[in-house]
Amino acid sequence: MIPDSNPMLRTRKNRSTRFHNLSILLVLLVVFSGCDVADADKDDQDGIPMRELSAQEQVLVDGSNDFTFALLGKLAHSASDESFFTSPLSISMAFGMALNGTDGETYEQMRGFFGHDGLSNEEINTAFRDLIDLLTRLDPQVRMEIANSVWYRRGFEVLEEFLQTNAEYFDAEIADLDFADPASVDVINGWISDKTNGLIEEMIDEIGPDVVMYLINAIYFKADWTVQFDPDDTRDAPFTTATGEKTDVPLMRVREAFGYFENEEWQVVDLSYGDGAFSFTAFLPADRHNLGEFAGALTRQEFDAITSQIGEDTVNVYLPRFEIDFDYEDIMEDLQTMGLTFPFLVGEADFSRIHPVEELFISNVMHRAVIKVDEEGSEAAAVTVIEISRESVGPQELTIRLDRPFLFFIREKGSNTILFMGKYAG
């Protein structure tokens, strides 16, 4: 069914984090539905007032947030004793570009996996475009940048509609490169470094001979706290890890009016950035319960219910100053176990809206995210790379059909002396 509109990656080992066991902190940098603290009447030429999401945008956001908590469940289990940091929005957006190249069962499964059921291809693209515009212009005090790109092998004939659609709706930069030239790796990594302000400098090590395309999303976020921490109040203090071990961390402290909520399971604090459109929302298990018991069970619906009840109160906030650099090595395996399978199946994936003949499939997915939190604010970046390859043809079985006139020779092989020569004409 046609929808109704129009280099081989080597994943590196997880980067070490400054505070390896900072696993109790759930960081959600962008709280789409929690922007009510923004001043909607603010007249600023660099920002735009918060508006209600369109029905299509709301479906997109709900789907992305559902994916967030499904991913959280995976990571809470696989990285139960270590810190992690990801951008589900970056992953969703990269696959949003890839969706424009799929058809048939691959298209239907990918659309459903990311919660876009009920939306046409054009509605999905339009919602992404409008959401990008909203998020990047909402708060003039916050640097929120989203960049997309499509890189394809020079000489590989990509359908023009695929390129035009991603350029129009995702503002994707389009470039063909000579993937056989090792310098192409530096070109792509240079783009990534530029779009993440140097927080992420390298994603690709080499480009394999069957790789034909990379779809890349990069998100960069930098903002100061609305209420900053005084560095003079920061002290080294014990931090209890998931295993019960105690380690010293620089613990920042501030006492001020913040968004706050608690119930029998969670304590929640909401720390605003800039003019208040974005916030850092931390969930701490109540009564020292182990985070692993709760994180995997947290859903988008519960998250929405909790954040809708956040009220302002005077709160003593203690927050570690920390950095996390997380290279999500198992993302492709996790996506498959979560139910996204068709795009990765050689011979079954349908990317006919990229190329109508070549057997294309997603050969690798890479995701890396970095965050730095200090007394002034937060800086974060994430990159998602989708690698698309064609099925390796391999050695061809040679065939010769002597079914028309041909010459023949009888020779001595050692000296290559021809003894007889003839022609057979039927």
C-alpha positions as CSV (number, residue, x, y, z in Angstrom):
1,M,0.0,0.0,0.0
2,I,1.4,3.4,-1.0
3,P,1.0,6.0,1.9
4,D,-1.3,8.9,1.0
5,S,1.4,11.5,0.6
6,N,4.2,12.5,-0.5
7,P,29.4,4.4,6.4
8,M,29.1,0.8,8.4
9,L,28.9,2.0,12.0
10,R,30.9,0.5,14.7
11,T,29.3,1.3,18.0
12,R,31.8,2.2,20.6
13,K,31.8,1.1,24.1
14,N,29.8,3.2,26.6
15,R,31.7,6.4,27.5
16,S,32.7,6.6,31.1
17,T,30.5,9.0,33.1
18,R,31.8,11.3,35.7
19,F,29.4,9.8,38.2
20,H,28.9,6.3,37.0
21,N,26.2,5.3,39.5
22,L,23.9,8.4,39.2
23,S,21.1,6.1,38.3
24,I,18.3,7.5,40.5
25,L,17.9,10.6,38.3
26,L,15.4,10.4,35.5
27,V,16.1,13.4,33.3
28,L,13.3,14.6,30.9
29,L,14.6,17.8,29.4
30,V,11.6,18.6,27.4
31,V,8.2,18.3,29.1
32,F,5.9,18.9,26.2
33,S,2.7,19.0,28.2
34,G,4.3,20.9,31.2
35,C,4.7,24.3,29.6
36,D,1.9,26.1,31.5
37,V,4.5,28.1,33.4
38,A,5.5,29.9,30.2
39,D,4.2,33.5,29.8
40,A,1.8,33.1,26.9
41,D,1.3,36.8,26.6
42,K,5.0,37.6,26.4
43,D,5.7,39.8,23.4
44,D,9.3,38.9,22.4
45,Q,10.5,39.1,18.8
46,D,12.8,36.1,19.4
47,G,10.3,33.8,21.0
48,I,6.7,32.7,20.3
49,P,3.9,32.2,22.8
50,M,3.0,28.7,23.8
51,R,0.0,27.5,21.9
52,E,-2.2,24.4,22.1
53,L,-0.9,21.5,20.1
54,S,-2.8,20.5,17.0
55,A,-4.6,17.1,17.1
56,Q,-1.8,15.7,14.9
57,E,1.0,17.2,17.0
58,Q,-0.7,15.7,20.2
59,V,-0.7,12.3,18.6
60,L,2.9,12.7,17.7
61,V,3.9,13.9,21.2
62,D,1.9,11.1,22.9
63,G,3.5,8.5,20.7
64,S,7.0,9.9,21.4
65,N,6.3,10.0,25.1
66,D,4.9,6.4,25.1
67,F,8.1,5.4,23.3
68,T,10.1,7.3,26.0
69,F,8.7,5.1,28.8
70,A,8.9,1.9,26.8
71,L,12.6,2.7,26.3
72,L,12.9,3.6,30.0
73,G,11.6,0.1,30.9
74,K,14.4,-1.4,28.7
75,L,17.2,0.7,30.1
76,A,16.0,0.4,33.7
77,H,16.5,-3.3,33.4
78,S,19.7,-3.5,31.2
79,A,21.5,-0.5,32.9
80,S,20.0,-1.0,36.4
81,D,23.3,-0.1,38.1
82,E,24.6,2.7,35.9
83,S,23.7,6.1,34.6
84,F,22.0,6.5,31.2
85,F,20.8,9.4,29.2
86,T,18.9,9.4,25.9
87,S,16.7,11.5,23.7
88,P,13.6,9.6,22.6
89,L,12.6,12.6,20.5
90,S,15.8,12.4,18.5
91,I,15.3,8.7,17.9
92,S,11.6,9.3,16.9
93,M,12.6,12.1,14.6
94,A,15.3,10.1,12.8
95,F,12.8,7.3,12.2
96,G,10.3,9.9,11.1
97,M,12.6,10.7,8.2
98,A,13.1,7.0,7.5
99,L,9.4,6.5,7.5
100,N,9.2,8.6,4.3
101,G,11.2,5.9,2.5
102,T,9.1,2.9,3.6
103,D,6.1,1.2,2.2
104,G,3.8,-1.8,2.9
105,E,4.2,-3.7,6.1
106,T,7.4,-1.9,7.0
107,Y,5.6,1.5,6.8
108,E,2.6,0.2,8.8
109,Q,4.8,-1.3,11.5
110,M,7.0,1.7,11.9
111,R,4.1,4.1,12.0
112,G,2.4,2.0,14.7
113,F,5.6,1.4,16.7
114,F,6.1,5.2,17.2
115,G,2.4,5.7,18.0
116,H,1.4,7.5,14.8
117,D,-1.5,5.3,14.0
118,G,-4.4,7.2,12.6
119,L,-2.2,9.8,10.9
120,S,-1.4,9.9,7.2
121,N,2.2,10.2,6.1
122,E,1.6,13.9,5.3
123,E,0.0,14.6,8.7
124,I,3.0,13.0,10.4
125,N,5.5,15.1,8.5
126,T,3.5,18.3,9.1
127,A,3.3,17.6,12.8
128,F,7.1,17.1,13.0
129,R,7.7,20.3,11.0
130,D,5.4,22.3,13.3
131,L,6.7,20.8,16.5
132,I,10.3,21.6,15.4
133,D,9.3,25.1,14.8
134,L,7.6,25.4,18.1
135,L,10.3,23.9,20.2
136,T,13.1,25.8,18.7
137,R,11.5,29.2,19.0
138,L,9.5,28.9,22.2
139,D,11.8,30.4,24.7
140,P,14.4,33.1,23.7
141,Q,16.4,32.4,26.9
142,V,16.9,28.7,25.9
143,R,19.1,27.5,23.1
144,M,17.1,24.6,21.6
145,E,18.3,23.5,18.2
146,I,17.2,20.6,16.0
147,A,19.1,19.6,12.9
148,N,18.5,16.8,10.4
149,S,20.5,15.5,7.4
150,V,20.5,12.9,4.7
151,W,23.8,11.6,3.3
152,Y,23.8,9.2,0.4
153,R,26.4,7.4,-1.6
154,R,27.4,9.2,-4.8
155,G,26.0,7.4,-7.8
156,F,23.2,5.8,-5.8
157,E,20.0,7.0,-7.4
158,V,17.6,8.0,-4.6
159,L,14.0,8.8,-5.5
160,E,13.8,12.6,-5.6
161,E,10.5,12.6,-3.6
162,F,12.1,11.0,-0.6
163,L,14.8,13.7,-0.5
164,Q,12.4,16.6,-1.2
165,T,10.0,15.4,1.5
166,N,12.7,15.3,4.2
167,A,14.1,18.6,3.1
168,E,10.7,20.3,3.2
169,Y,9.3,18.9,6.5
170,F,12.4,18.1,8.5
171,D,14.5,20.9,7.1
172,A,17.1,18.2,6.3
173,E,20.4,19.0,4.7
174,I,20.8,16.7,1.7
175,A,24.3,15.7,0.4
176,D,25.8,13.0,-1.7
177,L,29.3,11.9,-0.8
178,D,31.9,9.5,-2.2
179,F,31.5,6.9,0.6
180,A,34.6,5.1,-0.8
181,D,36.7,8.2,0.2
182,P,37.7,7.9,3.9
183,A,37.3,11.7,4.1
184,S,33.5,11.2,4.0
185,V,33.6,10.0,7.6
186,D,35.2,13.3,8.7
187,V,32.6,15.3,6.7
188,I,29.7,13.6,8.5
189,N,31.3,13.6,11.9
190,G,32.1,17.3,11.4
191,W,28.4,18.0,10.7
192,I,27.5,16.2,13.9
193,S,30.1,18.1,16.0
194,D,28.9,21.4,14.6
195,K,25.2,20.7,15.3
196,T,26.0,19.6,18.9
197,N,28.3,22.5,19.6
198,G,31.2,20.0,20.1
199,L,29.5,17.9,22.8
200,I,29.4,14.9,20.4
201,E,32.3,14.9,17.9
202,E,32.3,11.4,16.4
203,M,29.7,8.8,15.6
204,I,31.0,7.0,12.6
205,D,34.3,5.1,12.4
206,E,34.1,3.8,8.8
207,I,31.6,3.3,6.0
208,G,31.1,-0.2,4.8
209,P,30.9,-1.0,1.0
210,D,27.1,-1.8,1.2
211,V,26.1,1.3,3.1
212,V,24.1,3.7,0.8
213,M,22.7,6.2,3.2
214,Y,22.7,7.8,6.6
215,L,19.7,9.6,8.2
216,I,20.9,11.8,11.1
217,N,19.1,13.8,13.7
218,A,20.9,16.1,16.2
219,I,19.4,18.0,19.1
220,Y,21.3,20.6,21.1
221,F,20.0,22.2,24.3
222,K,21.6,24.8,26.5
223,A,19.8,26.9,29.2
224,D,20.4,28.6,32.5
225,W,18.3,27.8,35.5
226,T,15.5,30.3,36.2
227,V,16.7,30.0,39.8
228,Q,20.4,29.3,39.8
229,F,22.5,27.5,42.4
230,D,25.2,29.4,44.3
231,P,28.5,27.6,43.7
232,D,29.6,28.6,47.3
233,D,26.8,26.4,48.6
234,T,28.0,23.3,46.7
235,R,29.6,20.7,48.9
236,D,30.9,17.2,48.5
237,A,28.4,14.9,50.1
238,P,27.7,11.1,50.2
239,F,25.6,9.7,47.4
240,T,24.2,6.1,47.8
241,T,24.4,4.1,44.6
242,A,21.9,1.4,43.5
243,T,24.1,-1.3,45.1
244,G,24.2,0.5,48.4
245,E,27.7,1.8,48.1
246,K,28.4,5.4,49.2
247,T,30.4,7.8,47.1
248,D,31.1,11.5,47.4
249,V,29.6,13.8,44.8
250,P,29.5,17.6,44.5
251,L,26.0,18.4,45.8
252,M,24.4,21.7,44.8
253,R,21.8,23.3,47.1
254,V,19.2,26.0,46.7
255,R,16.0,26.9,48.7
256,E,13.4,28.6,46.6
257,A,9.9,28.2,45.2
258,F,9.8,25.3,42.7
259,G,7.3,23.0,41.2
260,Y,6.8,20.1,43.6
261,F,4.7,16.9,44.0
262,E,4.8,13.8,46.1
263,N,2.7,10.7,46.6
264,E,3.4,7.2,48.0
265,E,5.8,6.3,45.2
266,W,7.5,9.5,44.0
267,Q,8.9,12.8,45.1
268,V,9.0,15.1,42.1
269,V,10.7,18.5,41.7
270,D,10.4,20.7,38.6
271,L,13.3,23.1,38.0
272,S,12.6,25.7,35.3
273,Y,15.0,27.0,32.6
274,G,15.0,30.5,31.1
275,D,11.5,32.0,30.9
276,G,9.9,28.8,32.1
277,A,8.9,27.0,28.9
278,F,11.4,24.1,29.6
279,S,12.1,22.4,32.8
280,F,14.2,19.7,34.4
281,T,11.8,17.3,36.1
282,A,13.4,14.8,38.6
283,F,11.6,11.8,39.9
284,L,12.9,10.3,43.2
285,P,11.5,7.1,44.6
286,A,9.7,7.8,47.9
287,D,11.0,6.3,51.2
288,R,14.4,5.3,49.7
289,H,12.8,2.6,47.5
290,N,15.0,1.2,44.8
291,L,14.5,3.1,41.5
292,G,14.5,-0.2,39.6
293,E,11.3,-1.2,41.3
294,F,9.5,1.8,39.9
295,A,11.2,3.1,36.8
296,G,10.3,0.2,34.6
297,A,6.6,0.5,35.5
298,L,6.3,4.2,35.0
299,T,4.0,5.0,32.1
300,R,3.3,8.1,30.0
301,Q,-0.2,8.2,31.5
302,E,1.2,8.2,35.1
303,F,3.8,10.8,34.1
304,D,1.1,13.0,32.7
305,A,-1.1,12.6,35.8
306,I,1.8,13.5,38.1
307,T,3.1,16.5,36.1
308,S,-0.4,17.8,35.9
309,Q,-0.5,17.9,39.7
310,I,2.7,19.8,40.2
311,G,2.2,22.8,42.3
312,E,4.6,25.5,43.5
313,D,6.1,25.3,47.0
314,T,9.2,26.4,48.9
315,V,11.6,23.5,48.5
316,N,15.2,22.7,49.6
317,V,16.7,21.2,46.5
318,Y,19.9,19.2,46.6
319,L,21.1,18.2,43.2
320,P,24.4,16.6,42.1
321,R,26.6,18.5,39.7
322,F,27.2,15.9,37.1
323,E,27.9,14.8,33.5
324,I,26.7,11.8,31.6
325,D,28.0,10.7,28.3
326,F,25.9,7.7,27.2
327,D,26.6,5.6,24.1
328,Y,23.5,3.4,23.6
329,E,25.2,0.4,22.1
330,D,22.1,-1.9,22.3
331,I,19.6,0.4,20.8
332,M,19.0,-1.6,17.6
333,E,18.6,-4.9,19.5
334,D,16.2,-3.2,22.0
335,L,14.1,-1.7,19.3
336,Q,13.7,-5.1,17.8
337,T,12.7,-6.8,21.0
338,M,10.2,-4.0,21.6
339,G,8.5,-4.9,18.3
340,L,10.2,-2.9,15.5
341,T,11.5,-5.7,13.2
342,F,10.6,-5.2,9.5
343,P,13.0,-2.3,8.9
344,F,16.0,-4.5,9.9
345,L,15.1,-7.6,7.9
346,V,17.2,-8.2,4.9
347,G,15.0,-9.1,1.9
348,E,11.8,-8.2,3.8
349,A,12.3,-4.5,4.7
350,D,10.5,-2.3,2.2
351,F,12.3,1.0,1.5
352,S,11.0,1.2,-2.1
353,R,10.3,4.9,-1.6
354,I,14.0,5.5,-1.4
355,H,14.9,3.2,-4.3
356,P,12.3,1.1,-6.1
357,V,14.6,-1.8,-7.0
358,E,17.4,-2.1,-4.5
359,E,16.8,-4.4,-1.5
360,L,17.5,-1.8,1.3
361,F,17.3,-2.3,5.1
362,I,18.4,-0.6,8.3
363,S,21.8,-2.1,9.0
364,N,22.6,-0.1,12.1
365,V,21.2,2.4,14.5
366,M,23.4,4.5,16.8
367,H,22.4,6.9,19.6
368,R,24.5,8.9,21.8
369,A,23.5,11.6,24.4
370,V,25.5,13.9,26.6
371,I,24.4,16.1,29.5
372,K,26.2,18.5,31.8
373,V,24.4,19.9,34.8
374,D,26.0,22.6,37.0
375,E,25.1,25.6,39.1
376,E,24.3,27.8,36.1
377,G,22.1,25.4,34.1
378,S,22.3,22.4,31.7
379,E,23.8,21.7,28.4
380,A,22.8,18.6,26.5
381,A,23.0,17.1,23.1
382,A,21.9,13.9,21.4
383,V,22.5,12.3,18.0
384,T,20.7,9.5,16.3
385,V,22.2,7.9,13.2
386,I,20.2,5.4,11.0
387,E,22.4,3.5,8.6
388,I,20.7,2.1,5.5
389,S,22.5,-0.5,3.4
390,R,21.7,-2.6,0.3
391,E,21.7,-6.4,0.4
392,S,25.2,-7.6,-0.5
393,V,25.0,-9.3,-3.8
394,G,28.0,-11.4,-3.1
395,P,29.8,-13.4,-5.8
396,Q,27.7,-14.1,-8.8
397,E,27.2,-17.6,-10.3
398,L,28.7,-17.4,-13.7
399,T,26.7,-18.8,-16.6
400,I,27.6,-19.2,-20.3
401,R,25.0,-20.5,-22.8
402,L,26.7,-21.8,-26.0
403,D,23.4,-21.6,-27.9
404,R,24.7,-19.5,-30.8
405,P,27.8,-19.9,-33.1
406,F,31.1,-20.0,-31.3
407,L,34.8,-20.7,-31.8
408,F,36.7,-23.4,-30.1
409,F,40.3,-24.4,-29.7
410,I,42.3,-27.5,-28.6
411,R,45.5,-26.5,-27.0
412,E,48.4,-27.8,-24.9
413,K,48.0,-25.9,-21.6
414,G,51.6,-25.9,-20.4
415,S,52.9,-24.1,-23.5
416,N,49.5,-22.8,-24.6
417,T,50.2,-24.3,-28.0
418,I,47.1,-24.4,-30.2
419,L,46.6,-27.8,-31.8
420,F,43.3,-27.3,-33.4
421,M,40.9,-24.4,-33.9
422,G,37.3,-24.5,-35.1
423,K,34.0,-22.8,-35.2
424,Y,30.6,-24.3,-34.4
425,A,27.7,-22.7,-36.3
426,G,24.9,-25.2,-35.5
